[in-house]
Amino acid sequence: MKRGNIIKMAETEFKKKEFTYKGKTISELKTLDVREFAKLVGARPKRTILRNFQKIEDFINRSKVKLEKNKPIRTHQRSLIVVPEMVGWRIFIYNGNKFVPVDVIEEMLGHVFGEFAPTRARIKHSKSGVGATKGSKHKSKK
């Protein structure tokens, strides 16, 4: 193989593939209504979107107003489904303690907000302190 062919092959491998969701590009998805998008997702998110489409549309409308005023989008609604209009937004989702910033990307479509703001912190166990175990019970604490 010639060196030029290798470089061309490497360039084609590293080109970013355009995102599609069920055969539609992100620009096509953004033109869809919330209920039309529901037809593309699986059974459980479809049911949730169709039952709560008004809540989702209200959230989108409130968010657009906040974006115009350059204010952060903050929400306690962890059960809302990510729809194409939200792609590219930064949403602060409450996890019970603080608002976690989440940048919405294409791969999040059809998922629930709560998945991206975990409510339980990761536990890091270290060595036990003096008196915590029976073997260290009678050692001096100084």
Secondary structure, 3 states (H helix, E strand, C coil): CCHHHHHHHHHHHHCCCCCEECCEEHHHHHHCCHHHHHCCCCHHHHHHHHHCHHHHHHHHHHHHHHHHCCCCEEECCCCCECCHHHCCCEEEEECCCCEEEEECCHHHCCCEHHHHCCCCCCCCCCCCCCCCCHHHCCCCCC
